C-alpha cells in the first residue's frame, strides 16, 4: 500500500467517478483504476461498486474512507509542521446543529485543540434558525451546519462534504434482492421519518418531486431510534452515510440500498456572516477544514 493509492481512492470516493478524479488530479484514468485495484487487493475487500452512474463506495469502502482521511491528515501534519501554530490565540465561538455535533465535529475538535493549543473553541448546539440569527448578530463567529439548509442571504457558506443518502433496511429485507428500488417500492413500506435538523422537511421536499409519498409509521428526532427500528424490521428510512452505522444498539445489522431515483446528498460545511472581518482564530478554523476536505495536491509526486 502506498499513499498515492490512498490519495486516488479519496478523490474517487469524493467525486464519484474515475474520470472526474483523473481530471481533478491531472492524471490518466488508467492510473487511478490501477491504483484502486491494487488497493482493493491489498486490503482484501472491494471498496467500490462499479455502476453506470460511477463509483459507489461499498460498506467496506465507507469505513476505509474514514481511515484514509486520517492517514492523509497525519501525512499533511508531518510534512507541514508549521501548521501547528502556538502563536495564534484567542476565543472562537462556534455553533453547530445536532447532527453535525454528534456525527462530524468531535474528531476535528481534538485535532484543532492539538494543533492550536492557544485557541479556545466555545461550542454551542443550536437549531439552524438560531445559528443563522446568531451569526448575523455576532453572537457566534462561525458555524458548522448542513449547508443545504441555510437560506439567509447575509451568510456565506462553504460546503466541505456531501454525504450520500441511502435507503436503510434490515438484513434479509426483500428489497435487497431487487435490481432496482425506487420511490414506488419504498412507498409501500412503513417509513421511519427522522425529524432532527429539518430532516423531515428535506425528505418531503424530494419525495414531492415524485408521484409517491412515504407511508410514515413514526416521526422521531432520534437517529438511534431510527437505527433500532429499522434493524428490528419495523420500517425503512432514507438517511445519509454520515450518520450510518451498520449495527443497531441491539447488535442487529442494517443494510443500505441506493435508490433508483436521485436523492440529494446531505451537505456539511461552514457558515459565517458575509461582511465579517475574519479574526486569526476564524481563519485557522476555516483553513483547517479546507485542508481536511480537499484532496491534497502537493503531498506526493504524480
C-alpha positions, -999 to 999 in steps of 0.1 A, spaced: 0 0 0 12 35 -8 -1 69 -2 -7 76 -38 -32 49 -38 -50 64 -8 -50 99 -24 -66 84 -56 -91 65 -36 -102 95 -17 -105 116 -48 -127 89 -65 -148 85 -34 -154 122 -31 -161 128 -68 -179 96 -76 -163 90 -110 -128 79 -121 -130 104 -149 -137 133 -126 -110 122 -102 -85 119 -130 -93 154 -142 -90 168 -107 -56 152 -102 -44 158 -137 -35 122 -143 -48 94 -165 -79 74 -157 -60 42 -160 -36 53 -133 -65 57 -109 -81 25 -119 -49 6 -114 -42 22 -80 -77 14 -68 -75 -23 -79 -41 -26 -62 -55 -10 -30 -85 -34 -30 -62 -63 -35 -40 -51 -6 -69 -45 19 -86 -78 8 -120 -64 0 -139 -45 -26 -141 -8 -19 -163 4 -48 -192 -9 -67 -188 -1 -104 -222 12 -117 -234 30 -148 -236 62 -127 -200 59 -115 -181 45 -85 -202 38 -54 -185 31 -21 -192 -3 -6 -197 -5 32 -161 -15 35 -152 14 13 -171 39 35 -152 26 66 -119 28 48 -126 63 37 -126 74 73 -92 58 78 -80 74 45 -89 109 57 -70 103 90 -39 90 71 -38 119 47 -43 144 76 -14 128 95 9 129 65 -1 166 59 8 174 95 41 156 93 51 173 60 39 207 73 50 210 109 44 248 107 7 240 107 8 238 145 7 274 154 12 282 190 13 319 183 -24 321 172 -45 327 203 -80 338 212 -115 325 216 -137 313 188 -175 309 192 -187 281 171 -223 270 167 -233 236 153 -265 217 147 -273 184 164 -263 161 135 -231 179 129 -221 180 166 -229 143 170 -215 128 138 -190 152 123 -172 176 147 -157 156 176 -126 142 158 -119 176 143 -121 194 176 -95 172 191 -71 179 162 -78 216 163 -70 217 200 -38 198 195 -27 220 165 -37 253 180 -34 250 218 -39 287 225 -72 289 207 -102 282 229 -133 270 210 -167 277 226 -193 253 213 -230 260 211 -256 234 199 -285 253 182 -311 249 156 -304 262 121 -326 292 126 -309 302 159 -275 297 143 -283 320 113 -296 346 137 -266 342 159 -241 347 130 -259 378 118 -260 394 152 -224 384 160 -232 360 189 -213 333 170 -182 337 150 -187 307 127 -209 277 124 -207 241 112 -240 233 96 -259 214 70 -252 240 43 -280 227 20 -305 240 47 -290 275 50 -310 302 32 -300 335 48 -286 359 22 -265 376 48 -244 345 53 -215 329 33 -214 291 32 -187 267 22 -196 231 17 -169 206 28 -186 172 25 -215 158 5 -228 128 23 -249 105 1 -284 94 13 -293 58 10 -323 36 19 -318 17 52 -333 -17 55 -329 -47 79 -309 -77 70 -328 -102 47 -353 -75 36 -370 -85 4 -359 -53 -14 -322 -64 -11 -329 -89 -38 -343 -64 -63 -321 -50 -91 -338 -16 -87 -356 0 -58 -374 33 -64 -398 55 -45 -427 34 -57 -413 4 -38 -402 24 -8 -437 40 -5 -451 5 0 -430 1 32 -436 15 67 -414 46 68 -395 59 98 -391 97 94 -363 114 112 -372 150 122 -340 164 137 -322 192 117 -351 196 94 -346 161 81 -384 156 76 -387 188 56 -358 178 34 -372 144 29 -407 156 20 -392 181 -5 -375 153 -26 -405 130 -21 -427 157 -35 -409 156 -68 -422 120 -73 -456 106 -77 -454 88 -44 -455 97 -7 -438 78 22 -461 57 45 -449 73 77 -451 49 107 -432 71 131 -416 105 134 -387 107 157 -358 131 165 -335 102 175 -311 87 149 -306 58 173 -343 52 174 -344 50 136 -315 27 136 -330 3 161 -365 3 145 -351 -4 110 -327 -31 123 -357 -48 140 -377 -49 108 -403 -24 117 -397 1 89 -372 16 65 -357 51 62 -336 72 39 -306 88 57 -271 99 49 -239 80 50 -225 103 77 -250 90 103 -250 54 90 -236 27 113 -240 -10 103 -253 -21 137 -281 -11 160 -277 -9 198 -291 -44 200 -264 -57 177 -287 -62 147 -274 -53 112 -286 -26 89 -281 -28 51 -283 0 26 -297 4 -9 -290 31 -34 -325 44 -46 -330 42 -83 -342 78 -85 -318 106 -74 -318 117 -38 -300 149 -29 -270 144 -6 -266 160 29 -241 188 26 -220 197 56 -198 228 58 -191 262 73 -211 294 76 -202 329 86 -216 365 82 -206 379 48 -194 413 60 -174 400 89 -137 406 91 -121 373 99 -100 371 131 -69 348 132 -89 321 150 -116 322 124 -90 320 96 -73 289 110 -106 273 116 -117 277 80 -82 268 67 -82 236 88 -114 223 73 -104 234 38 -73 213 41 -91 183 55 -117 181 28 -98 190 -3 -77 161 -17 -41 172 -10 -25 180 -44 11 185 -32 17 156 -9 31 132 -35 46 135 -69 25 123 -98 
